[in-house]
Amino acid sequence: MGEITVSAQHIDHLVPDPASAYGAPYMQAYATLAASNRGRPVAEIIPLLRKAADAALLGFTGADLVEQAKAISSGARYELRVRVTGG
């Protein structure tokens, strides 16, 4: 299970918000990657996750991305705890 801290004004970088003009929410990209990369090697998935995290302007660590890639590769459920800060 991972954890990330996101400011309230940037929560739309993580989850889709129909009221926001931001167009690259990470969880949407993660779901797409999970659906299309199950069973692939972790090393192939990590750069795809990094690209999605960078596009969403989220600071996942390398260890975070490895954990997520392992979940995608194995088809395991991945839970991300989100801490939202004011401002």
C-alpha positions as CSV (number, residue, x, y, z in Angstrom):
1,M,0.0,0.0,0.0
2,G,1.4,3.4,-1.0
3,E,0.9,6.8,0.4
4,I,1.1,10.3,-1.2
5,T,0.5,13.8,0.0
6,V,-1.3,16.2,-2.3
7,S,-2.3,19.8,-1.8
8,A,-6.0,20.4,-1.9
9,Q,-5.6,22.6,-4.9
10,H,-3.8,19.8,-6.8
11,I,-6.1,16.9,-6.0
12,D,-7.2,16.9,-9.6
13,H,-3.7,15.8,-10.5
14,L,-4.5,12.5,-8.8
15,V,-8.2,11.9,-9.4
16,P,-10.5,13.1,-12.2
17,D,-12.5,16.1,-11.4
18,P,-15.1,17.2,-14.0
19,A,-14.9,20.8,-12.7
20,S,-11.2,21.0,-13.5
21,A,-9.5,21.8,-16.7
22,Y,-6.5,19.6,-15.7
23,G,-6.3,16.7,-18.1
24,A,-3.8,14.2,-16.8
25,P,-5.1,12.7,-13.5
26,Y,-2.8,9.9,-12.4
27,M,-5.4,7.4,-11.2
28,Q,-7.0,7.4,-14.6
29,A,-3.6,6.7,-16.2
30,Y,-2.9,4.0,-13.6
31,A,-6.1,2.2,-14.3
32,T,-5.4,2.2,-18.0
33,L,-1.9,0.9,-17.5
34,A,-3.2,-1.8,-15.1
35,A,-5.7,-3.0,-17.6
36,S,-3.2,-3.2,-20.5
37,N,0.0,-4.4,-18.7
38,R,-0.9,-7.2,-16.5
39,G,1.6,-10.0,-16.7
40,R,4.3,-7.8,-18.2
41,P,7.7,-7.4,-16.5
42,V,7.9,-4.8,-13.7
43,A,10.9,-3.2,-15.4
44,E,8.7,-2.5,-18.5
45,I,5.9,-1.0,-16.4
46,I,8.0,1.4,-14.3
47,P,8.8,3.9,-17.1
48,L,5.1,4.0,-18.1
49,L,4.2,4.8,-14.5
50,R,7.0,7.4,-14.2
51,K,5.7,9.1,-17.4
52,A,2.1,9.2,-16.0
53,A,3.4,10.5,-12.6
54,D,5.5,13.2,-14.3
55,A,2.5,14.3,-16.5
56,A,0.4,14.6,-13.3
57,L,3.1,16.5,-11.5
58,L,3.1,14.0,-8.7
59,G,6.2,13.1,-6.7
60,F,6.1,9.4,-6.4
61,T,9.4,7.9,-5.4
62,G,11.1,5.1,-7.3
63,A,10.1,2.7,-4.6
64,D,6.4,3.8,-4.9
65,L,6.6,3.1,-8.7
66,V,8.1,-0.3,-8.2
67,E,5.4,-1.2,-5.7
68,Q,2.7,0.0,-8.2
69,A,4.4,-1.8,-11.1
70,K,4.5,-5.1,-9.1
71,A,0.8,-4.8,-8.4
72,I,0.0,-4.2,-12.1
73,S,2.3,-7.0,-13.2
74,S,0.7,-9.5,-10.8
75,G,-2.8,-8.3,-11.1
76,A,-2.9,-7.6,-7.4
77,R,-5.0,-4.9,-5.9
78,Y,-3.1,-1.7,-5.1
79,E,-4.3,0.7,-2.4
80,L,-3.0,4.3,-2.3
81,R,-3.5,6.4,0.8
82,V,-3.9,10.0,0.0
83,R,-3.2,12.7,2.5
84,V,-4.6,16.1,1.4
85,T,-3.1,19.2,2.8
86,G,-4.7,22.7,2.7
87,G,-3.5,25.1,0.0
